[in-house]
Amino acid sequence: MVVIRAFSLVSSRARTFLYLMCVALAIWVVNFARNQAAGPAPDLIVRFQHLKQLRQELEDQYIE
């Protein structure tokens, strides 16, 4: 009841924004649940090791 009254007090643009934020939150919750069901995520060091190597290669090319 209070939520419905609060939604009627905000503008159409703000209401659209709130709806989109609710959809984004729902998508995030579903993805979070899927990731939890898949098991533990790999270590961040291992995940970003390739990016560190790529950055180093790009820096080396820029210096040369």
mmJSON file of the N, C-alpha and C atoms, coordinates in Angstrom:
{"data_MODEL":{"atom_site":{
"group_PDB":["ATOM","ATOM","ATOM","ATOM","ATOM","ATOM","ATOM","ATOM","ATOM","ATOM","ATOM","ATOM","ATOM","ATOM","ATOM","ATOM","ATOM","ATOM","ATOM","ATOM","ATOM","ATOM","ATOM","ATOM","ATOM","ATOM","ATOM","ATOM","ATOM","ATOM","ATOM","ATOM","ATOM","ATOM","ATOM","ATOM","ATOM","ATOM","ATOM","ATOM","ATOM","ATOM","ATOM","ATOM","ATOM","ATOM","ATOM","ATOM","ATOM","ATOM","ATOM","ATOM","ATOM","ATOM","ATOM","ATOM","ATOM","ATOM","ATOM","ATOM","ATOM","ATOM","ATOM","ATOM","ATOM","ATOM","ATOM","ATOM","ATOM","ATOM","ATOM","ATOM","ATOM","ATOM","ATOM","ATOM","ATOM","ATOM","ATOM","ATOM","ATOM","ATOM","ATOM","ATOM","ATOM","ATOM","ATOM","ATOM","ATOM","ATOM","ATOM","ATOM","ATOM","ATOM","ATOM","ATOM","ATOM","ATOM","ATOM","ATOM","ATOM","ATOM","ATOM","ATOM","ATOM","ATOM","ATOM","ATOM","ATOM","ATOM","ATOM","ATOM","ATOM","ATOM","ATOM","ATOM","ATOM","ATOM","ATOM","ATOM","ATOM","ATOM","ATOM","ATOM","ATOM","ATOM","ATOM","ATOM","ATOM","ATOM","ATOM","ATOM","ATOM","ATOM","ATOM","ATOM","ATOM","ATOM","ATOM","ATOM","ATOM","ATOM","ATOM","ATOM","ATOM","ATOM","ATOM","ATOM","ATOM","ATOM","ATOM","ATOM","ATOM","ATOM","ATOM","ATOM","ATOM","ATOM","ATOM","ATOM","ATOM","ATOM","ATOM","ATOM","ATOM","ATOM","ATOM","ATOM","ATOM","ATOM","ATOM","ATOM","ATOM","ATOM","ATOM","ATOM","ATOM","ATOM","ATOM","ATOM","ATOM","ATOM","ATOM","ATOM","ATOM","ATOM","ATOM","ATOM","ATOM","ATOM","ATOM","ATOM"],
"id":[1,2,3,4,5,6,7,8,9,10,11,12,13,14,15,16,17,18,19,20,21,22,23,24,25,26,27,28,29,30,31,32,33,34,35,36,37,38,39,40,41,42,43,44,45,46,47,48,49,50,51,52,53,54,55,56,57,58,59,60,61,62,63,64,65,66,67,68,69,70,71,72,73,74,75,76,77,78,79,80,81,82,83,84,85,86,87,88,89,90,91,92,93,94,95,96,97,98,99,100,101,102,103,104,105,106,107,108,109,110,111,112,113,114,115,116,117,118,119,120,121,122,123,124,125,126,127,128,129,130,131,132,133,134,135,136,137,138,139,140,141,142,143,144,145,146,147,148,149,150,151,152,153,154,155,156,157,158,159,160,161,162,163,164,165,166,167,168,169,170,171,172,173,174,175,176,177,178,179,180,181,182,183,184,185,186,187,188,189,190,191,192],
"type_symbol":["N","C","C","N","C","C","N","C","C","N","C","C","N","C","C","N","C","C","N","C","C","N","C","C","N","C","C","N","C","C","N","C","C","N","C","C","N","C","C","N","C","C","N","C","C","N","C","C","N","C","C","N","C","C","N","C","C","N","C","C","N","C","C","N","C","C","N","C","C","N","C","C","N","C","C","N","C","C","N","C","C","N","C","C","N","C","C","N","C","C","N","C","C","N","C","C","N","C","C","N","C","C","N","C","C","N","C","C","N","C","C","N","C","C","N","C","C","N","C","C","N","C","C","N","C","C","N","C","C","N","C","C","N","C","C","N","C","C","N","C","C","N","C","C","N","C","C","N","C","C","N","C","C","N","C","C","N","C","C","N","C","C","N","C","C","N","C","C","N","C","C","N","C","C","N","C","C","N","C","C","N","C","C","N","C","C","N","C","C","N","C","C"],
"label_atom_id":["N","CA","C","N","CA","C","N","CA","C","N","CA","C","N","CA","C","N","CA","C","N","CA","C","N","CA","C","N","CA","C","N","CA","C","N","CA","C","N","CA","C","N","CA","C","N","CA","C","N","CA","C","N","CA","C","N","CA","C","N","CA","C","N","CA","C","N","CA","C","N","CA","C","N","CA","C","N","CA","C","N","CA","C","N","CA","C","N","CA","C","N","CA","C","N","CA","C","N","CA","C","N","CA","C","N","CA","C","N","CA","C","N","CA","C","N","CA","C","N","CA","C","N","CA","C","N","CA","C","N","CA","C","N","CA","C","N","CA","C","N","CA","C","N","CA","C","N","CA","C","N","CA","C","N","CA","C","N","CA","C","N","CA","C","N","CA","C","N","CA","C","N","CA","C","N","CA","C","N","CA","C","N","CA","C","N","CA","C","N","CA","C","N","CA","C","N","CA","C","N","CA","C","N","CA","C","N","CA","C","N","CA","C","N","CA","C","N","CA","C","N","CA","C"],
"label_alt_id":[null,null,null,null,null,null,null,null,null,null,null,null,null,null,null,null,null,null,null,null,null,null,null,null,null,null,null,null,null,null,null,null,null,null,null,null,null,null,null,null,null,null,null,null,null,null,null,null,null,null,null,null,null,null,null,null,null,null,null,null,null,null,null,null,null,null,null,null,null,null,null,null,null,null,null,null,null,null,null,null,null,null,null,null,null,null,null,null,null,null,null,null,null,null,null,null,null,null,null,null,null,null,null,null,null,null,null,null,null,null,null,null,null,null,null,null,null,null,null,null,null,null,null,null,null,null,null,null,null,null,null,null,null,null,null,null,null,null,null,null,null,null,null,null,null,null,null,null,null,null,null,null,null,null,null,null,null,null,null,null,null,null,null,null,null,null,null,null,null,null,null,null,null,null,null,null,null,null,null,null,null,null,null,null,null,null,null,null,null,null,null,null],
"label_comp_id":["MET","MET","MET","VAL","VAL","VAL","VAL","VAL","VAL","ILE","ILE","ILE","ARG","ARG","ARG","ALA","ALA","ALA","PHE","PHE","PHE","SER","SER","SER","LEU","LEU","LEU","VAL","VAL","VAL","SER","SER","SER","SER","SER","SER","ARG","ARG","ARG","ALA","ALA","ALA","ARG","ARG","ARG","THR","THR","THR","PHE","PHE","PHE","LEU","LEU","LEU","TYR","TYR","TYR","LEU","LEU","LEU","MET","MET","MET","CYS","CYS","CYS","VAL","VAL","VAL","ALA","ALA","ALA","LEU","LEU","LEU","ALA","ALA","ALA","ILE","ILE","ILE","TRP","TRP","TRP","VAL","VAL","VAL","VAL","VAL","VAL","ASN","ASN","ASN","PHE","PHE","PHE","ALA","ALA","ALA","ARG","ARG","ARG","ASN","ASN","ASN","GLN","GLN","GLN","ALA","ALA","ALA","ALA","ALA","ALA","GLY","GLY","GLY","PRO","PRO","PRO","ALA","ALA","ALA","PRO","PRO","PRO","ASP","ASP","ASP","LEU","LEU","LEU","ILE","ILE","ILE","VAL","VAL","VAL","ARG","ARG","ARG","PHE","PHE","PHE","GLN","GLN","GLN","HIS","HIS","HIS","LEU","LEU","LEU","LYS","LYS","LYS","GLN","GLN","GLN","LEU","LEU","LEU","ARG","ARG","ARG","GLN","GLN","GLN","GLU","GLU","GLU","LEU","LEU","LEU","GLU","GLU","GLU","ASP","ASP","ASP","GLN","GLN","GLN","TYR","TYR","TYR","ILE","ILE","ILE","GLU","GLU","GLU"],
"label_asym_id":["A","A","A","A","A","A","A","A","A","A","A","A","A","A","A","A","A","A","A","A","A","A","A","A","A","A","A","A","A","A","A","A","A","A","A","A","A","A","A","A","A","A","A","A","A","A","A","A","A","A","A","A","A","A","A","A","A","A","A","A","A","A","A","A","A","A","A","A","A","A","A","A","A","A","A","A","A","A","A","A","A","A","A","A","A","A","A","A","A","A","A","A","A","A","A","A","A","A","A","A","A","A","A","A","A","A","A","A","A","A","A","A","A","A","A","A","A","A","A","A","A","A","A","A","A","A","A","A","A","A","A","A","A","A","A","A","A","A","A","A","A","A","A","A","A","A","A","A","A","A","A","A","A","A","A","A","A","A","A","A","A","A","A","A","A","A","A","A","A","A","A","A","A","A","A","A","A","A","A","A","A","A","A","A","A","A","A","A","A","A","A","A"],
"label_entity_id":["1","1","1","1","1","1","1","1","1","1","1","1","1","1","1","1","1","1","1","1","1","1","1","1","1","1","1","1","1","1","1","1","1","1","1","1","1","1","1","1","1","1","1","1","1","1","1","1","1","1","1","1","1","1","1","1","1","1","1","1","1","1","1","1","1","1","1","1","1","1","1","1","1","1","1","1","1","1","1","1","1","1","1","1","1","1","1","1","1","1","1","1","1","1","1","1","1","1","1","1","1","1","1","1","1","1","1","1","1","1","1","1","1","1","1","1","1","1","1","1","1","1","1","1","1","1","1","1","1","1","1","1","1","1","1","1","1","1","1","1","1","1","1","1","1","1","1","1","1","1","1","1","1","1","1","1","1","1","1","1","1","1","1","1","1","1","1","1","1","1","1","1","1","1","1","1","1","1","1","1","1","1","1","1","1","1","1","1","1","1","1","1"],
"label_seq_id":[1,1,1,2,2,2,3,3,3,4,4,4,5,5,5,6,6,6,7,7,7,8,8,8,9,9,9,10,10,10,11,11,11,12,12,12,13,13,13,14,14,14,15,15,15,16,16,16,17,17,17,18,18,18,19,19,19,20,20,20,21,21,21,22,22,22,23,23,23,24,24,24,25,25,25,26,26,26,27,27,27,28,28,28,29,29,29,30,30,30,31,31,31,32,32,32,33,33,33,34,34,34,35,35,35,36,36,36,37,37,37,38,38,38,39,39,39,40,40,40,41,41,41,42,42,42,43,43,43,44,44,44,45,45,45,46,46,46,47,47,47,48,48,48,49,49,49,50,50,50,51,51,51,52,52,52,53,53,53,54,54,54,55,55,55,56,56,56,57,57,57,58,58,58,59,59,59,60,60,60,61,61,61,62,62,62,63,63,63,64,64,64],
"pdbx_PDB_ins_code":[null,null,null,null,null,null,null,null,null,null,null,null,null,null,null,null,null,null,null,null,null,null,null,null,null,null,null,null,null,null,null,null,null,null,null,null,null,null,null,null,null,null,null,null,null,null,null,null,null,null,null,null,null,null,null,null,null,null,null,null,null,null,null,null,null,null,null,null,null,null,null,null,null,null,null,null,null,null,null,null,null,null,null,null,null,null,null,null,null,null,null,null,null,null,null,null,null,null,null,null,null,null,null,null,null,null,null,null,null,null,null,null,null,null,null,null,null,null,null,null,null,null,null,null,null,null,null,null,null,null,null,null,null,null,null,null,null,null,null,null,null,null,null,null,null,null,null,null,null,null,null,null,null,null,null,null,null,null,null,null,null,null,null,null,null,null,null,null,null,null,null,null,null,null,null,null,null,null,null,null,null,null,null,null,null,null,null,null,null,null,null,null],
"Cartn_x":[0.832,0.0,0.877,1.854,2.74,3.589,4.021,4.836,4.038,2.782,1.926,1.718,1.494,1.313,2.6,3.749,5.035,5.263,4.898,5.071,4.165,3.005,2.103,2.584,3.466,3.952,5.135,5.83,7.002,6.608,7.464,7.176,7.283,6.802,6.836,8.267,9.143,10.548,11.217,10.944,11.516,10.941,9.654,9.034,9.67,9.915,10.578,11.963,12.696,14.03,13.946,12.98,12.836,12.491,11.626,11.302,12.552,13.336,14.559,15.555,15.638,16.531,16.051,14.743,14.213,14.544,14.437,14.786,16.278,17.124,18.566,18.881,18.208,18.419,18.003,16.898,16.443,17.448,17.99,19.001,20.242,20.663,21.836,21.624,20.431,20.142,20.193,19.618,19.636,21.068,21.873,23.273,24.054,23.795,24.472,24.122,22.843,22.42,23.062,23.143,23.782,25.256,25.928,27.35,27.569,26.692,26.815,26.588,25.661,25.379,26.526,27.265,28.355,29.579,29.647,30.795,31.658,32.757,33.602,34.247,34.35,34.968,36.484,37.149,38.608,39.239,40.435,41.146,41.364,41.239,41.39,42.782,43.783,45.149,45.248,44.663,44.692,43.841,42.706,41.788,42.4,43.13,43.64,45.107,45.686,47.087,47.281,46.352,46.439,46.383,45.537,45.433,46.725,47.362,48.639,49.706,49.729,50.707,50.439,49.181,48.819,49.196,48.941,49.301,50.81,51.555,53.01,53.502,52.927,53.318,53.005,51.847,51.486,52.408,52.766,53.692,55.063,55.515,56.798,56.776,55.67,55.566,55.544,54.883,54.79,56.156,56.952,58.274,59.207,59.087,59.995,59.741],
"Cartn_y":[-1.187,0.0,1.252,1.288,2.445,2.562,1.407,1.416,1.956,1.542,2.021,3.521,4.01,5.444,6.206,5.657,6.299,6.347,5.283,5.278,6.301,6.557,7.532,8.962,9.166,10.514,10.921,9.954,10.295,10.489,11.173,11.461,10.204,10.309,9.178,8.766,9.743,9.45,8.745,9.198,8.567,7.168,6.992,5.67,4.693,5.141,4.297,3.905,4.857,4.576,3.541,3.676,2.719,1.324,1.244,-0.053,-0.689,0.108,-0.424,-0.881,-0.155,-0.569,-1.884,-2.069,-3.338,-4.482,-4.249,-5.279,-5.604,-4.573,-4.795,-5.581,-5.273,-6.005,-7.464,-7.707,-9.087,-9.865,-9.239,-9.895,-10.196,-9.244,-9.454,-10.617,-10.701,-11.776,-13.131,-13.211,-14.475,-14.865,-13.916,-14.219,-14.619,-13.953,-14.297,-15.723,-16.08,-17.429,-18.465,-18.168,-19.1,-19.282,-18.182,-18.27,-19.044,-18.88,-19.623,-21.116,-21.443,-22.847,-23.49,-22.671,-23.2,-23.549,-23.062,-23.351,-22.115,-22.28,-21.121,-20.554,-19.245,-18.571,-18.744,-18.741,-18.845,-17.628,-17.824,-16.759,-15.573,-14.369,-13.173,-13.073,-13.529,-13.454,-14.286,-15.467,-16.336,-15.742,-15.165,-14.614,-13.459,-12.602,-11.4,-11.503,-12.679,-12.856,-12.562,-13.024,-12.772,-11.273,-10.541,-9.096,-8.384,-8.852,-8.25,-8.471,-9.683,-9.967,-9.114,-8.976,-8.167,-6.71,-6.199,-4.813,-4.603,-5.584,-5.486,-5.479,-6.333,-6.364,-5.042,-4.47,-3.193,-2.071,-2.086,-1.074,-1.226,-2.465,-2.696,-2.193,-2.426,-1.951,-0.425,0.198,1.651,2.281,1.65,2.181,2.087,1.003,0.807,1.762],
"Cartn_z":[0.0,0.0,0.0,0.894,0.984,-0.288,-0.821,-2.039,-3.215,-3.311,-4.406,-4.278,-3.078,-2.871,-3.205,-2.835,-3.129,-4.639,-5.366,-6.815,-7.485,-6.915,-7.532,-7.306,-6.34,-6.057,-6.925,-7.531,-8.33,-9.793,-10.529,-11.926,-12.779,-13.987,-14.919,-15.218,-15.384,-15.684,-14.51,-13.31,-12.118,-11.927,-12.217,-12.098,-13.073,-14.307,-15.301,-14.814,-14.25,-13.714,-12.604,-11.714,-10.612,-11.133,-12.144,-12.739,-13.348,-14.061,-14.673,-13.618,-12.517,-11.436,-10.808,-10.708,-10.185,-11.13,-12.427,-13.406,-13.315,-13.202,-13.079,-11.809,-10.723,-9.471,-9.621,-10.306,-10.511,-11.349,-12.396,-13.232,-12.408,-11.576,-10.743,-9.778,-9.178,-8.224,-8.923,-10.135,-10.879,-11.215,-11.685,-12.004,-10.758,-9.652,-8.409,-7.985,-8.092,-7.726,-8.647,-9.925,-10.859,-10.521,-10.217,-9.882,-8.586,-7.631,-6.376,-6.608,-7.493,-7.782,-8.569,-9.337,-10.159,-9.32,-8.11,-7.26,-7.064,-6.363,-6.068,-7.329,-7.367,-8.511,-8.449,-9.612,-9.592,-8.914,-8.428,-7.727,-8.656,-8.124,-8.948,-9.566,-8.854,-9.397,-10.666,-10.644,-11.818,-12.93,-12.569,-13.557,-14.329,-13.642,-14.281,-14.668,-14.562,-14.932,-16.42,-17.238,-18.672,-18.96,-18.25,-18.465,-18.058,-17.005,-16.594,-17.661,-18.217,-19.262,-20.493,-20.862,-22.024,-21.81,-20.61,-20.304,-20.392,-19.871,-19.921,-21.363,-22.204,-23.612,-24.309,-24.003,-24.613,-24.143,-22.858,-22.349,-23.006,-23.181,-23.84,-25.284,-25.979,-27.363,-27.417,-26.435,-26.413,-26.145,-25.298,-24.961,-26.165,-26.937,-28.076,-29.201],
"occupancy":[1.0,1.0,1.0,1.0,1.0,1.0,1.0,1.0,1.0,1.0,1.0,1.0,1.0,1.0,1.0,1.0,1.0,1.0,1.0,1.0,1.0,1.0,1.0,1.0,1.0,1.0,1.0,1.0,1.0,1.0,1.0,1.0,1.0,1.0,1.0,1.0,1.0,1.0,1.0,1.0,1.0,1.0,1.0,1.0,1.0,1.0,1.0,1.0,1.0,1.0,1.0,1.0,1.0,1.0,1.0,1.0,1.0,1.0,1.0,1.0,1.0,1.0,1.0,1.0,1.0,1.0,1.0,1.0,1.0,1.0,1.0,1.0,1.0,1.0,1.0,1.0,1.0,1.0,1.0,1.0,1.0,1.0,1.0,1.0,1.0,1.0,1.0,1.0,1.0,1.0,1.0,1.0,1.0,1.0,1.0,1.0,1.0,1.0,1.0,1.0,1.0,1.0,1.0,1.0,1.0,1.0,1.0,1.0,1.0,1.0,1.0,1.0,1.0,1.0,1.0,1.0,1.0,1.0,1.0,1.0,1.0,1.0,1.0,1.0,1.0,1.0,1.0,1.0,1.0,1.0,1.0,1.0,1.0,1.0,1.0,1.0,1.0,1.0,1.0,1.0,1.0,1.0,1.0,1.0,1.0,1.0,1.0,1.0,1.0,1.0,1.0,1.0,1.0,1.0,1.0,1.0,1.0,1.0,1.0,1.0,1.0,1.0,1.0,1.0,1.0,1.0,1.0,1.0,1.0,1.0,1.0,1.0,1.0,1.0,1.0,1.0,1.0,1.0,1.0,1.0,1.0,1.0,1.0,1.0,1.0,1.0,1.0,1.0,1.0,1.0,1.0,1.0],
"B_iso_or_equiv":[0.0,0.0,0.0,0.0,0.0,0.0,0.0,0.0,0.0,0.0,0.0,0.0,0.0,0.0,0.0,0.0,0.0,0.0,0.0,0.0,0.0,0.0,0.0,0.0,0.0,0.0,0.0,0.0,0.0,0.0,0.0,0.0,0.0,0.0,0.0,0.0,0.0,0.0,0.0,0.0,0.0,0.0,0.0,0.0,0.0,0.0,0.0,0.0,0.0,0.0,0.0,0.0,0.0,0.0,0.0,0.0,0.0,0.0,0.0,0.0,0.0,0.0,0.0,0.0,0.0,0.0,0.0,0.0,0.0,0.0,0.0,0.0,0.0,0.0,0.0,0.0,0.0,0.0,0.0,0.0,0.0,0.0,0.0,0.0,0.0,0.0,0.0,0.0,0.0,0.0,0.0,0.0,0.0,0.0,0.0,0.0,0.0,0.0,0.0,0.0,0.0,0.0,0.0,0.0,0.0,0.0,0.0,0.0,0.0,0.0,0.0,0.0,0.0,0.0,0.0,0.0,0.0,0.0,0.0,0.0,0.0,0.0,0.0,0.0,0.0,0.0,0.0,0.0,0.0,0.0,0.0,0.0,0.0,0.0,0.0,0.0,0.0,0.0,0.0,0.0,0.0,0.0,0.0,0.0,0.0,0.0,0.0,0.0,0.0,0.0,0.0,0.0,0.0,0.0,0.0,0.0,0.0,0.0,0.0,0.0,0.0,0.0,0.0,0.0,0.0,0.0,0.0,0.0,0.0,0.0,0.0,0.0,0.0,0.0,0.0,0.0,0.0,0.0,0.0,0.0,0.0,0.0,0.0,0.0,0.0,0.0,0.0,0.0,0.0,0.0,0.0,0.0],
"pdbx_formal_charge":[null,null,null,null,null,null,null,null,null,null,null,null,null,null,null,null,null,null,null,null,null,null,null,null,null,null,null,null,null,null,null,null,null,null,null,null,null,null,null,null,null,null,null,null,null,null,null,null,null,null,null,null,null,null,null,null,null,null,null,null,null,null,null,null,null,null,null,null,null,null,null,null,null,null,null,null,null,null,null,null,null,null,null,null,null,null,null,null,null,null,null,null,null,null,null,null,null,null,null,null,null,null,null,null,null,null,null,null,null,null,null,null,null,null,null,null,null,null,null,null,null,null,null,null,null,null,null,null,null,null,null,null,null,null,null,null,null,null,null,null,null,null,null,null,null,null,null,null,null,null,null,null,null,null,null,null,null,null,null,null,null,null,null,null,null,null,null,null,null,null,null,null,null,null,null,null,null,null,null,null,null,null,null,null,null,null,null,null,null,null,null,null],
"auth_seq_id":[1,1,1,2,2,2,3,3,3,4,4,4,5,5,5,6,6,6,7,7,7,8,8,8,9,9,9,10,10,10,11,11,11,12,12,12,13,13,13,14,14,14,15,15,15,16,16,16,17,17,17,18,18,18,19,19,19,20,20,20,21,21,21,22,22,22,23,23,23,24,24,24,25,25,25,26,26,26,27,27,27,28,28,28,29,29,29,30,30,30,31,31,31,32,32,32,33,33,33,34,34,34,35,35,35,36,36,36,37,37,37,38,38,38,39,39,39,40,40,40,41,41,41,42,42,42,43,43,43,44,44,44,45,45,45,46,46,46,47,47,47,48,48,48,49,49,49,50,50,50,51,51,51,52,52,52,53,53,53,54,54,54,55,55,55,56,56,56,57,57,57,58,58,58,59,59,59,60,60,60,61,61,61,62,62,62,63,63,63,64,64,64],
"auth_comp_id":["MET","MET","MET","VAL","VAL","VAL","VAL","VAL","VAL","ILE","ILE","ILE","ARG","ARG","ARG","ALA","ALA","ALA","PHE","PHE","PHE","SER","SER","SER","LEU","LEU","LEU","VAL","VAL","VAL","SER","SER","SER","SER","SER","SER","ARG","ARG","ARG","ALA","ALA","ALA","ARG","ARG","ARG","THR","THR","THR","PHE","PHE","PHE","LEU","LEU","LEU","TYR","TYR","TYR","LEU","LEU","LEU","MET","MET","MET","CYS","CYS","CYS","VAL","VAL","VAL","ALA","ALA","ALA","LEU","LEU","LEU","ALA","ALA","ALA","ILE","ILE","ILE","TRP","TRP","TRP","VAL","VAL","VAL","VAL","VAL","VAL","ASN","ASN","ASN","PHE","PHE","PHE","ALA","ALA","ALA","ARG","ARG","ARG","ASN","ASN","ASN","GLN","GLN","GLN","ALA","ALA","ALA","ALA","ALA","ALA","GLY","GLY","GLY","PRO","PRO","PRO","ALA","ALA","ALA","PRO","PRO","PRO","ASP","ASP","ASP","LEU","LEU","LEU","ILE","ILE","ILE","VAL","VAL","VAL","ARG","ARG","ARG","PHE","PHE","PHE","GLN","GLN","GLN","HIS","HIS","HIS","LEU","LEU","LEU","LYS","LYS","LYS","GLN","GLN","GLN","LEU","LEU","LEU","ARG","ARG","ARG","GLN","GLN","GLN","GLU","GLU","GLU","LEU","LEU","LEU","GLU","GLU","GLU","ASP","ASP","ASP","GLN","GLN","GLN","TYR","TYR","TYR","ILE","ILE","ILE","GLU","GLU","GLU"],
"auth_asym_id":["A","A","A","A","A","A","A","A","A","A","A","A","A","A","A","A","A","A","A","A","A","A","A","A","A","A","A","A","A","A","A","A","A","A","A","A","A","A","A","A","A","A","A","A","A","A","A","A","A","A","A","A","A","A","A","A","A","A","A","A","A","A","A","A","A","A","A","A","A","A","A","A","A","A","A","A","A","A","A","A","A","A","A","A","A","A","A","A","A","A","A","A","A","A","A","A","A","A","A","A","A","A","A","A","A","A","A","A","A","A","A","A","A","A","A","A","A","A","A","A","A","A","A","A","A","A","A","A","A","A","A","A","A","A","A","A","A","A","A","A","A","A","A","A","A","A","A","A","A","A","A","A","A","A","A","A","A","A","A","A","A","A","A","A","A","A","A","A","A","A","A","A","A","A","A","A","A","A","A","A","A","A","A","A","A","A","A","A","A","A","A","A"],
"auth_atom_id":["N","CA","C","N","CA","C","N","CA","C","N","CA","C","N","CA","C","N","CA","C","N","CA","C","N","CA","C","N","CA","C","N","CA","C","N","CA","C","N","CA","C","N","CA","C","N","CA","C","N","CA","C","N","CA","C","N","CA","C","N","CA","C","N","CA","C","N","CA","C","N","CA","C","N","CA","C","N","CA","C","N","CA","C","N","CA","C","N","CA","C","N","CA","C","N","CA","C","N","CA","C","N","CA","C","N","CA","C","N","CA","C","N","CA","C","N","CA","C","N","CA","C","N","CA","C","N","CA","C","N","CA","C","N","CA","C","N","CA","C","N","CA","C","N","CA","C","N","CA","C","N","CA","C","N","CA","C","N","CA","C","N","CA","C","N","CA","C","N","CA","C","N","CA","C","N","CA","C","N","CA","C","N","CA","C","N","CA","C","N","CA","C","N","CA","C","N","CA","C","N","CA","C","N","CA","C","N","CA","C","N","CA","C","N","CA","C","N","CA","C","N","CA","C"],
"pdbx_PDB_model_num":[1,1,1,1,1,1,1,1,1,1,1,1,1,1,1,1,1,1,1,1,1,1,1,1,1,1,1,1,1,1,1,1,1,1,1,1,1,1,1,1,1,1,1,1,1,1,1,1,1,1,1,1,1,1,1,1,1,1,1,1,1,1,1,1,1,1,1,1,1,1,1,1,1,1,1,1,1,1,1,1,1,1,1,1,1,1,1,1,1,1,1,1,1,1,1,1,1,1,1,1,1,1,1,1,1,1,1,1,1,1,1,1,1,1,1,1,1,1,1,1,1,1,1,1,1,1,1,1,1,1,1,1,1,1,1,1,1,1,1,1,1,1,1,1,1,1,1,1,1,1,1,1,1,1,1,1,1,1,1,1,1,1,1,1,1,1,1,1,1,1,1,1,1,1,1,1,1,1,1,1,1,1,1,1,1,1,1,1,1,1,1,1]
}}}
